[in-house]
Amino acid sequence: MSYDPSSLDTLEVEMDGHVAWVTLDRPEAYNAFSPTMQRELRATWEAFRRDDDVRAVVLTAAGDKSFCVGIDRNEAEFTALDGSDMLYGTSNNFMYDDPGDDLGPKACDLWKPVVCAVNGMAAGGAFYMLAECDVIIAADHATFFDPHVTYGMAAVYEPIKMLQRMPLGEILRLSLLGNHERMSAATAHRIGLVSEVCPAAELRERAKWVVDAIAAQPPVAVQATLRAIWAANDMGRRDALAMAPSILTTGFDRAGMEAGAASFSSGERISPRTR
């Protein structure tokens, strides 16, 4: 099936050179994800897998109040149509279809760098996306919290995924306090959840600098590096080292290496920014 970004209802997708900008576009609902947004995000991530012009992605959201506040409770189907306690339409709860399977780039098998620009509240199901982005930059007014337990729901998938981004004590505190506490952008930076905090007016510029720098480099080398790091994170050091030769040989790109060698030999050097 062809992918037409102009036909999307809940996302805005635009290209800037080799960078795709994906904007969650439901500001009237604080960019909560609906079934439509789930389908459109999956279609977008899958389309980027097939498009070599896309070397890197920025994920952000419309407005300045919210990045995403999780699932839209007004549109979500929490139980089966017959009113039983079955979840998401399966015949029993052992075959639960988690909505988060559609939201994150890694869950959709996209192995291109994704920079997330958090422009406000990030809550609950937003963590499906944050957990699978590679670089997170936050506006200074951004906040992070998980209201599941406050509303009588177990927080399960979100903290499991976010535990790879946050220390154990921090994800326990965030998940168990529910709506009683919000983590500031400054605290998120201190614990390593986000790599940079900036004024809201500078968020797009900061994200653009990072993603443009990533996209300017040979894409196969970048994607192989990304795959290796996530393999180590998901599998552990020993298993990842066993997989490393396969990633290295698959990521061998003669054209990219020749371009890199020519750049080095030319004497031209990048003037790096110090963070």
PETAWO-V970697 format. One record per pair of residues at least 24 apart in sequence whose C-alpha atoms are under 10 Angstrom apart, sorted by sequence separation. I is the first residue (numbers start at 1). J is the second residue. D is the distance in Angstrom with one decimal. If there is no record, write none. Layout:
((I & J & D) (I & J & D))
This chain:
((10 & 34 & 8.5) (103 & 127 & 9.6) (104 & 128 & 5.8) (105 & 129 & 7.5) (118 & 142 & 6.6) (119 & 143 & 9.1) (120 & 144 & 8.6) (121 & 145 & 8.0) (122 & 146 & 8.4) (123 & 147 & 7.2) (124 & 148 & 6.8) (167 & 191 & 7.3) (223 & 247 & 9.8) (224 & 248 & 7.1) (227 & 251 & 9.6) (11 & 36 & 9.7) (100 & 125 & 7.3) (103 & 128 & 6.4) (104 & 129 & 4.7) (105 & 130 & 9.9) (106 & 131 & 9.3) (107 & 132 & 7.9) (117 & 142 & 10.0) (118 & 143 & 8.9) (123 & 148 & 9.3) (146 & 171 & 9.6) (150 & 175 & 9.7) (166 & 191 & 6.8) (167 & 192 & 8.7) (224 & 249 & 9.3) (10 & 36 & 7.1) (11 & 37 & 7.2) (99 & 125 & 9.0) (100 & 126 & 9.2) (102 & 128 & 9.2) (103 & 129 & 6.0) (104 & 130 & 7.9) (105 & 131 & 9.7) (106 & 132 & 5.9) (118 & 144 & 9.7) (145 & 171 & 9.7) (149 & 175 & 7.5) (150 & 176 & 8.6) (165 & 191 & 9.1) (166 & 192 & 7.0) (167 & 193 & 9.1) (224 & 250 & 7.6) (225 & 251 & 8.2) (9 & 36 & 7.7) (10 & 37 & 5.5) (100 & 127 & 9.1) (101 & 128 & 8.3) (102 & 129 & 9.6) (103 & 130 & 9.8) (104 & 131 & 7.8) (105 & 132 & 6.3) (106 & 133 & 8.2) (131 & 158 & 8.3) (146 & 173 & 9.9) (147 & 174 & 9.0) (148 & 175 & 7.7) (149 & 176 & 6.8) (150 & 177 & 7.9) (151 & 178 & 8.5) (165 & 192 & 7.4) (166 & 193 & 6.0) (221 & 248 & 9.0) (224 & 251 & 5.1) (8 & 36 & 9.1) (9 & 37 & 7.8) (10 & 38 & 9.2) (20 & 48 & 8.6) (71 & 99 & 8.7) (100 & 128 & 5.9) (104 & 132 & 5.7) (105 & 133 & 7.4) (130 & 158 & 9.7) (131 & 159 & 9.3) (145 & 173 & 9.7) (146 & 174 & 6.4) (147 & 175 & 7.5) (148 & 176 & 8.7) (149 & 177 & 7.8) (150 & 178 & 5.3) (151 & 179 & 8.9) (165 & 193 & 5.7) (166 & 194 & 9.8) (223 & 251 & 7.7) (224 & 252 & 8.6) (8 & 37 & 8.8) (10 & 39 & 9.8) (11 & 40 & 7.3) (71 & 100 & 9.4) (99 & 128 & 9.4) (100 & 129 & 8.3) (103 & 132 & 9.2) (104 & 133 & 7.7) (105 & 134 & 10.0) (128 & 157 & 8.0) (129 & 158 & 9.6) (131 & 160 & 9.4) (132 & 161 & 8.2) (145 & 174 & 6.0) (146 & 175 & 5.6) (147 & 176 & 8.7) (148 & 177 & 9.5) (149 & 178 & 5.7) (150 & 179 & 6.2) (164 & 193 & 9.6) (165 & 194 & 8.9) (221 & 250 & 9.7) (222 & 251 & 8.7) (10 & 40 & 7.4) (11 & 41 & 7.8) (31 & 61 & 7.0) (70 & 100 & 9.8) (125 & 155 & 9.5) (127 & 157 & 9.0) (128 & 158 & 6.1) (131 & 161 & 5.8) (132 & 162 & 8.8) (144 & 174 & 8.2) (145 & 175 & 7.4) (146 & 176 & 8.3) (147 & 177 & 7.9) (148 & 178 & 6.3) (149 & 179 & 8.3) (150 & 180 & 8.3) (220 & 250 & 9.0) (221 & 251 & 6.0) (8 & 39 & 9.9) (9 & 40 & 8.1) (10 & 41 & 8.9) (13 & 44 & 8.5) (30 & 61 & 9.1) (31 & 62 & 7.5) (124 & 155 & 8.1) (127 & 158 & 5.7) (128 & 159 & 9.2) (130 & 161 & 9.1) (131 & 162 & 5.3) (145 & 176 & 10.0) (146 & 177 & 8.0) (147 & 178 & 4.2) (148 & 179 & 8.3) (162 & 193 & 9.1) (220 & 251 & 5.9) (221 & 252 & 7.4) (8 & 40 & 6.8) (30 & 62 & 8.7) (31 & 63 & 8.9) (125 & 157 & 8.8) (126 & 158 & 8.3) (127 & 159 & 8.0) (128 & 160 & 9.8) (129 & 161 & 9.6) (130 & 162 & 7.9) (131 & 163 & 8.5) (132 & 164 & 9.7) (145 & 177 & 8.6) (146 & 178 & 5.3) (147 & 179 & 4.9) (219 & 251 & 9.6) (220 & 252 & 7.6) (221 & 253 & 7.3) (7 & 40 & 9.7) (8 & 41 & 9.5) (11 & 44 & 9.2) (20 & 53 & 9.1) (21 & 54 & 10.0) (30 & 63 & 8.4) (38 & 71 & 9.7) (124 & 157 & 9.8) (125 & 158 & 6.5) (127 & 160 & 9.9) (128 & 161 & 7.1) (129 & 162 & 9.8) (131 & 164 & 7.6) (132 & 165 & 9.3) (145 & 178 & 6.8) (146 & 179 & 6.8) (147 & 180 & 8.4) (220 & 253 & 6.5) (18 & 52 & 8.6) (19 & 53 & 8.1) (20 & 54 & 6.2) (27 & 61 & 7.9) (28 & 62 & 9.5) (30 & 64 & 9.5) (31 & 65 & 9.4) (32 & 66 & 8.8) (37 & 71 & 9.9) (124 & 158 & 6.8) (125 & 159 & 9.9) (127 & 161 & 7.6) (128 & 162 & 8.0) (131 & 165 & 6.7) (145 & 179 & 7.0) (146 & 180 & 9.6) (147 & 181 & 9.4) (219 & 253 & 9.2) (220 & 254 & 9.9) (5 & 40 & 9.1) (8 & 43 & 9.9) (18 & 53 & 5.5) (19 & 54 & 5.7) (20 & 55 & 8.0) (21 & 56 & 8.9) (22 & 57 & 7.2) (23 & 58 & 8.2) (24 & 59 & 7.8) (25 & 60 & 9.2) (26 & 61 & 8.2) (27 & 62 & 5.8) (28 & 63 & 9.2) (30 & 65 & 7.1) (31 & 66 & 6.6) (32 & 67 & 8.5) (33 & 68 & 7.4) (123 & 158 & 9.8) (124 & 159 & 9.1) (127 & 162 & 6.7) (130 & 165 & 8.9) (131 & 166 & 9.6) (145 & 180 & 8.9) (146 & 181 & 9.0) (147 & 182 & 9.7) (218 & 253 & 8.7) (220 & 255 & 9.7) (221 & 256 & 7.5) (8 & 44 & 9.5) (17 & 53 & 8.1) (18 & 54 & 5.0) (19 & 55 & 6.1) (20 & 56 & 6.5) (21 & 57 & 5.8) (22 & 58 & 6.0) (23 & 59 & 6.0) (24 & 60 & 6.3) (25 & 61 & 6.2) (26 & 62 & 7.1) (27 & 63 & 6.0) (30 & 66 & 5.3) (31 & 67 & 6.3) (32 & 68 & 5.2) (33 & 69 & 7.9) (34 & 70 & 9.0) (35 & 71 & 8.8) (145 & 181 & 7.0) (146 & 182 & 8.3) (220 & 256 & 7.4) (221 & 257 & 8.6) (3 & 40 & 9.6) (17 & 54 & 8.3) (18 & 55 & 5.4) (19 & 56 & 5.1) (20 & 57 & 4.7) (21 & 58 & 4.8) (22 & 59 & 4.9) (23 & 60 & 4.9) (24 & 61 & 4.3) (25 & 62 & 5.3) (26 & 63 & 9.0) (27 & 64 & 8.8) (29 & 66 & 9.1) (30 & 67 & 7.2) (31 & 68 & 4.7) (32 & 69 & 5.1) (33 & 70 & 6.1) (34 & 71 & 6.4) (35 & 72 & 8.6) (144 & 181 & 9.0) (145 & 182 & 5.1) (146 & 183 & 9.8) (218 & 255 & 8.7) (219 & 256 & 7.9) (220 & 257 & 9.9) (5 & 43 & 9.5) (15 & 53 & 9.3) (16 & 54 & 9.4) (17 & 55 & 9.2) (18 & 56 & 6.8) (19 & 57 & 5.4) (20 & 58 & 6.3) (21 & 59 & 6.2) (22 & 60 & 6.3) (23 & 61 & 4.6) (24 & 62 & 6.0) (25 & 63 & 8.4) (27 & 65 & 8.2) (28 & 66 & 9.9) (30 & 68 & 6.0) (31 & 69 & 6.6) (32 & 70 & 5.1) (33 & 71 & 4.9) (34 & 72 & 5.5) (143 & 181 & 9.8) (144 & 182 & 5.6) (145 & 183 & 6.3) (218 & 256 & 5.4) (4 & 43 & 9.5) (5 & 44 & 7.9) (15 & 54 & 8.2) (17 & 56 & 10.0) (18 & 57 & 8.6) (19 & 58 & 7.4) (20 & 59 & 8.6) (21 & 60 & 7.7) (22 & 61 & 7.8) (23 & 62 & 6.2) (24 & 63 & 9.5) (27 & 66 & 7.5) (29 & 68 & 8.8) (30 & 69 & 6.2) (31 & 70 & 8.0) (32 & 71 & 5.3) (33 & 72 & 5.5) (34 & 73 & 8.4) (36 & 75 & 9.5) (143 & 182 & 6.0) (144 & 183 & 4.9) (145 & 184 & 9.2) (217 & 256 & 8.6) (218 & 257 & 8.1) (3 & 43 & 7.2) (4 & 44 & 9.1) (21 & 61 & 9.9) (22 & 62 & 10.0) (23 & 63 & 9.9) (26 & 66 & 9.8) (27 & 67 & 8.8) (29 & 69 & 8.5) (30 & 70 & 8.9) (31 & 71 & 9.1) (32 & 72 & 5.1) (33 & 73 & 9.1) (34 & 74 & 8.7) (35 & 75 & 7.3) (142 & 182 & 9.7) (143 & 183 & 5.4) (144 & 184 & 6.6) (2 & 43 & 9.6) (3 & 44 & 7.6) (16 & 57 & 9.8) (26 & 67 & 9.8) (27 & 68 & 8.9) (31 & 72 & 8.6) (32 & 73 & 8.6) (34 & 75 & 6.2) (35 & 76 & 7.0) (142 & 183 & 8.6) (143 & 184 & 4.8) (144 & 185 & 7.7) (218 & 259 & 8.2) (1 & 43 & 9.6) (5 & 47 & 9.7) (15 & 57 & 9.2) (24 & 66 & 9.9) (25 & 67 & 9.6) (26 & 68 & 9.0) (30 & 72 & 9.2) (32 & 74 & 10.0) (33 & 75 & 9.0) (34 & 76 & 6.7) (35 & 77 & 9.0) (142 & 184 & 6.4) (143 & 185 & 5.8) (217 & 259 & 9.8) (218 & 260 & 8.0) (3 & 46 & 9.2) (4 & 47 & 9.4) (24 & 67 & 7.7) (25 & 68 & 9.8) (29 & 72 & 7.6) (32 & 75 & 9.9) (33 & 76 & 9.0) (34 & 77 & 10.0) (141 & 184 & 7.3) (142 & 185 & 5.4) (143 & 186 & 9.1) (144 & 187 & 9.6) (217 & 260 & 8.8) (3 & 47 & 6.6) (23 & 67 & 9.3) (24 & 68 & 7.9) (140 & 184 & 8.0) (141 & 185 & 6.6) (142 & 186 & 8.9) (143 & 187 & 9.3) (144 & 188 & 8.0) (2 & 47 & 8.6) (3 & 48 & 9.8) (13 & 58 & 9.9) (29 & 74 & 9.8) (140 & 185 & 5.6) (141 & 186 & 9.0) (143 & 188 & 8.4) (1 & 47 & 9.9) (13 & 59 & 9.6) (138 & 184 & 9.8) (139 & 185 & 7.1) (140 & 186 & 7.1) (142 & 188 & 9.4) (138 & 185 & 6.4) (139 & 186 & 9.6) (12 & 60 & 9.9) (57 & 105 & 9.9) (137 & 185 & 9.2) (138 & 186 & 9.1) (12 & 61 & 9.0) (67 & 116 & 9.7) (11 & 61 & 8.7) (12 & 62 & 9.0) (67 & 117 & 8.3) (68 & 118 & 8.8) (138 & 188 & 8.8) (11 & 62 & 9.2) (67 & 118 & 5.6) (68 & 119 & 9.1) (69 & 120 & 9.5) (70 & 121 & 10.0) (124 & 175 & 9.0) (138 & 189 & 8.6) (66 & 118 & 8.1) (67 & 119 & 5.3) (68 & 120 & 8.0) (69 & 121 & 6.6) (70 & 122 & 7.7) (71 & 123 & 9.3) (137 & 189 & 8.9) (66 & 119 & 6.2) (67 & 120 & 5.1) (68 & 121 & 6.4) (69 & 122 & 5.6) (70 & 123 & 5.7) (71 & 124 & 7.7) (72 & 125 & 9.5) (136 & 189 & 9.5) (64 & 118 & 9.3) (65 & 119 & 6.9) (66 & 120 & 4.0) (67 & 121 & 5.5) (68 & 122 & 5.1) (69 & 123 & 4.5) (70 & 124 & 4.9) (71 & 125 & 5.9) (124 & 178 & 9.3) (56 & 111 & 9.5) (57 & 112 & 7.5) (58 & 113 & 8.6) (59 & 114 & 6.9) (60 & 115 & 8.6) (61 & 116 & 9.5) (64 & 119 & 5.6) (65 & 120 & 4.8) (66 & 121 & 4.3) (67 & 122 & 5.4) (68 & 123 & 6.4) (69 & 124 & 6.2) (70 & 125 & 3.8) (71 & 126 & 8.1) (123 & 178 & 9.8) (138 & 193 & 9.8) (142 & 197 & 9.0) (49 & 105 & 9.7) (55 & 111 & 9.8) (56 & 112 & 5.7) (57 & 113 & 6.3) (58 & 114 & 5.7) (59 & 115 & 6.2) (60 & 116 & 5.9) (61 & 117 & 7.9) (63 & 119 & 7.6) (64 & 120 & 5.8) (65 & 121 & 6.4) (66 & 122 & 6.5) (67 & 123 & 8.4) (68 & 124 & 8.4) (69 & 125 & 6.8) (70 & 126 & 4.9) (123 & 179 & 9.7) (136 & 192 & 9.6) (137 & 193 & 9.2) (138 & 194 & 6.7) (140 & 196 & 9.4) (141 & 197 & 9.2) (142 & 198 & 9.9) (45 & 102 & 9.0) (48 & 105 & 9.6) (55 & 112 & 6.4) (56 & 113 & 5.0) (57 & 114 & 4.7) (58 & 115 & 4.7) (59 & 116 & 4.7) (60 & 117 & 5.0) (61 & 118 & 7.5) (62 & 119 & 8.2) (63 & 120 & 8.4) (64 & 121 & 8.9) (65 & 122 & 9.7) (66 & 123 & 8.9) (68 & 125 & 7.8) (69 & 126 & 6.1) (70 & 127 & 7.9) (100 & 157 & 8.2) (136 & 193 & 7.3) (137 & 194 & 5.6) (138 & 195 & 8.2) (139 & 196 & 8.6) (140 & 197 & 5.7) (141 & 198 & 9.0) (142 & 199 & 9.9) (45 & 103 & 8.7) (54 & 112 & 8.3) (55 & 113 & 7.5) (56 & 114 & 6.0) (57 & 115 & 6.1) (58 & 116 & 5.7) (59 & 117 & 6.2) (60 & 118 & 6.1) (61 & 119 & 6.8) (62 & 120 & 9.7) (68 & 126 & 5.3) (69 & 127 & 9.3) (70 & 128 & 8.8) (100 & 158 & 8.7) (135 & 193 & 9.2) (136 & 194 & 4.8) (137 & 195 & 5.9) (138 & 196 & 6.4) (139 & 197 & 5.6) (140 & 198 & 5.4) (141 & 199 & 7.8) (142 & 200 & 8.8) (42 & 101 & 8.4) (43 & 102 & 8.7) (44 & 103 & 9.9) (45 & 104 & 8.2) (46 & 105 & 8.4) (49 & 108 & 9.0) (54 & 113 & 9.9) (55 & 114 & 9.4) (56 & 115 & 7.9) (57 & 116 & 8.4) (58 & 117 & 7.0) (59 & 118 & 8.3) (60 & 119 & 7.0) (61 & 120 & 8.7) (67 & 126 & 7.7) (68 & 127 & 8.9) (70 & 129 & 9.9) (98 & 157 & 8.6) (123 & 182 & 9.2) (135 & 194 & 7.3) (136 & 195 & 5.9) (137 & 196 & 5.0) (138 & 197 & 4.9) (139 & 198 & 5.1) (140 & 199 & 5.3) (141 & 200 & 7.3) (39 & 99 & 9.7) (42 & 102 & 5.0) (43 & 103 & 9.9) (45 & 105 & 5.8) (49 & 109 & 7.8) (50 & 110 & 9.4) (60 & 120 & 9.9) (122 & 182 & 9.7) (134 & 194 & 9.9) (135 & 195 & 6.8) (136 & 196 & 7.2) (137 & 197 & 5.9) (138 & 198 & 6.5) (139 & 199 & 5.4) (140 & 200 & 6.4) (38 & 99 & 7.2) (41 & 102 & 6.6) (42 & 103 & 6.3) (44 & 105 & 9.1) (45 & 106 & 8.8) (49 & 110 & 5.6) (68 & 129 & 9.3) (121 & 182 & 9.2) (122 & 183 & 9.7) (135 & 196 & 9.0) (136 & 197 & 9.1) (137 & 198 & 7.8) (138 & 199 & 8.5) (139 & 200 & 4.6) (140 & 201 & 9.8) (38 & 100 & 8.0) (40 & 102 & 8.6) (41 & 103 & 5.9) (42 & 104 & 8.0) (45 & 107 & 9.3) (46 & 108 & 6.5) (48 & 110 & 7.3) (49 & 111 & 7.6) (121 & 183 & 9.8) (131 & 193 & 9.3) (138 & 200 & 8.1) (139 & 201 & 8.2) (140 & 202 & 10.0) (38 & 101 & 8.6) (39 & 102 & 6.8) (40 & 103 & 9.0) (41 & 104 & 8.0) (42 & 105 & 7.9) (45 & 108 & 6.4) (46 & 109 & 7.6) (47 & 110 & 9.2) (48 & 111 & 9.5) (49 & 112 & 8.0) (121 & 184 & 9.6) (130 & 193 & 9.2) (139 & 202 & 8.0) (140 & 203 & 9.1) (35 & 99 & 8.2) (38 & 102 & 5.4) (39 & 103 & 8.5) (41 & 105 & 8.5) (44 & 108 & 9.5) (45 & 109 & 8.0) (46 & 110 & 6.9) (48 & 112 & 8.5) (121 & 185 & 9.9) (130 & 194 & 9.6) (139 & 203 & 5.9) (34 & 99 & 9.5) (37 & 102 & 9.0) (38 & 103 & 6.0) (42 & 107 & 9.0) (43 & 108 & 8.9) (45 & 110 & 6.2) (120 & 185 & 9.4) (138 & 203 & 7.1) (139 & 204 & 9.4) (33 & 99 & 9.5) (37 & 103 & 8.4) (38 & 104 & 9.6) (42 & 108 & 6.4) (44 & 110 & 9.9) (45 & 111 & 9.6) (137 & 203 & 7.5) (33 & 100 & 9.9) (35 & 102 & 9.6) (41 & 108 & 9.2) (42 & 109 & 9.8) (45 & 112 & 9.7) (118 & 185 & 9.3) (137 & 204 & 9.5) (139 & 206 & 9.9) (42 & 110 & 9.9) (138 & 206 & 9.6) (165 & 233 & 10.0) (137 & 206 & 7.9) (138 & 207 & 9.3) (164 & 233 & 7.5) (33 & 103 & 8.8) (59 & 129 & 8.8) (137 & 207 & 6.8) (164 & 234 & 8.5) (59 & 130 & 9.4) (67 & 138 & 9.9) (136 & 207 & 8.7) (135 & 207 & 9.1) (137 & 210 & 9.5) (59 & 133 & 8.4) (58 & 133 & 9.2) (64 & 139 & 9.1) (66 & 141 & 9.9) (67 & 142 & 8.3) (69 & 144 & 9.4) (135 & 210 & 8.6) (57 & 133 & 9.5) (65 & 141 & 8.8) (66 & 142 & 7.9) (67 & 143 & 9.4) (69 & 145 & 9.0) (70 & 146 & 8.9) (118 & 194 & 9.3) (135 & 211 & 9.1) (57 & 134 & 10.0) (58 & 135 & 9.4) (59 & 136 & 9.5) (60 & 137 & 9.9) (64 & 141 & 9.0) (65 & 142 & 8.2) (66 & 143 & 8.9) (67 & 144 & 9.9) (69 & 146 & 8.8) (70 & 147 & 9.4) (117 & 194 & 9.7) (58 & 136 & 9.7) (64 & 142 & 9.0) (65 & 143 & 9.9) (69 & 147 & 9.3) (70 & 148 & 9.9) (116 & 194 & 9.3) (117 & 196 & 9.8) (118 & 197 & 9.5) (196 & 275 & 8.6) (117 & 197 & 9.8) (119 & 199 & 9.8) (120 & 200 & 8.8) (195 & 275 & 9.5) (119 & 200 & 6.9) (118 & 200 & 9.3) (119 & 201 & 9.7) (117 & 200 & 9.9) (119 & 203 & 7.5) (118 & 203 & 8.2) (119 & 204 & 9.3) (117 & 203 & 6.7) (118 & 204 & 9.8) (117 & 204 & 7.3) (117 & 206 & 8.7) (118 & 207 & 9.8) (30 & 120 & 9.3) (31 & 121 & 9.7) (32 & 122 & 9.8) (117 & 207 & 6.3) (30 & 121 & 8.4) (31 & 122 & 9.7) (32 & 123 & 9.2) (116 & 207 & 7.7) (117 & 208 & 9.5) (22 & 114 & 10.0) (30 & 122 & 9.6) (32 & 124 & 9.8) (33 & 125 & 8.2) (115 & 207 & 6.9) (134 & 226 & 8.4) (21 & 114 & 9.7) (32 & 125 & 8.4) (33 & 126 & 8.5) (115 & 208 & 9.0) (19 & 113 & 9.9) (20 & 114 & 9.4) (21 & 115 & 9.5) (22 & 116 & 9.6) (23 & 117 & 9.7) (32 & 126 & 8.1) (19 & 114 & 9.7) (21 & 116 & 10.0) (31 & 126 & 9.4) (115 & 210 & 7.8) (116 & 211 & 9.7) (115 & 211 & 6.6) (134 & 230 & 9.3) (114 & 211 & 8.0) (113 & 211 & 8.2) (132 & 230 & 9.6) (115 & 214 & 9.8) (114 & 214 & 9.8) (113 & 214 & 7.9) (113 & 215 & 8.6) (112 & 215 & 9.7) (113 & 219 & 9.7) (112 & 219 & 8.5) (112 & 220 & 9.5) (113 & 222 & 7.9) (112 & 222 & 7.9) (113 & 223 & 7.3) (111 & 222 & 9.6) (112 & 223 & 5.7) (111 & 223 & 6.3) (112 & 224 & 9.2) (113 & 225 & 9.9) (110 & 223 & 9.8) (111 & 224 & 8.5) (112 & 225 & 10.0) (113 & 226 & 7.1) (111 & 225 & 9.9) (112 & 226 & 7.4) (113 & 227 & 9.7) (111 & 226 & 7.0) (112 & 227 & 8.7) (111 & 227 & 6.6) (111 & 230 & 9.5) (106 & 230 & 9.5) (64 & 200 & 7.8) (64 & 201 & 9.6) (60 & 203 & 9.7) (60 & 204 & 8.9) (58 & 204 & 9.3) (60 & 207 & 9.5) (59 & 207 & 9.5) (58 & 207 & 7.3) (57 & 207 & 10.0) (58 & 208 & 7.9) (57 & 208 & 9.8) (58 & 210 & 9.6) (58 & 211 & 7.1) (57 & 211 & 7.1) (58 & 212 & 9.9) (56 & 211 & 6.4) (57 & 212 & 9.4) (55 & 211 & 9.2) (56 & 212 & 8.0) (55 & 212 & 9.4) (56 & 213 & 9.7) (57 & 214 & 9.8) (56 & 214 & 7.1) (57 & 215 & 8.9) (55 & 214 & 8.1) (56 & 215 & 5.7) (55 & 215 & 5.4) (56 & 216 & 9.5) (54 & 215 & 8.5) (55 & 216 & 8.6) (53 & 215 & 10.0) (55 & 217 & 9.1) (55 & 218 & 9.1) (56 & 219 & 8.8) (55 & 219 & 6.2) (54 & 219 & 9.4) (55 & 220 & 9.2) (53 & 219 & 9.8) (56 & 222 & 9.5) (52 & 219 & 8.8) (55 & 222 & 8.8) (56 & 223 & 9.5) (55 & 223 & 8.7) (21 & 208 & 9.4) (19 & 208 & 8.9) (21 & 211 & 9.9) (20 & 211 & 9.5) (16 & 208 & 9.6) (19 & 211 & 7.2) (18 & 211 & 9.5) (19 & 212 & 7.0) (18 & 212 & 8.1) (17 & 212 & 8.7) (19 & 214 & 9.4) (16 & 212 & 9.1) (18 & 214 & 9.9) (19 & 215 & 6.8) (18 & 215 & 6.3) (19 & 216 & 9.6) (17 & 215 & 8.9) (18 & 216 & 8.2) (17 & 216 & 9.8))
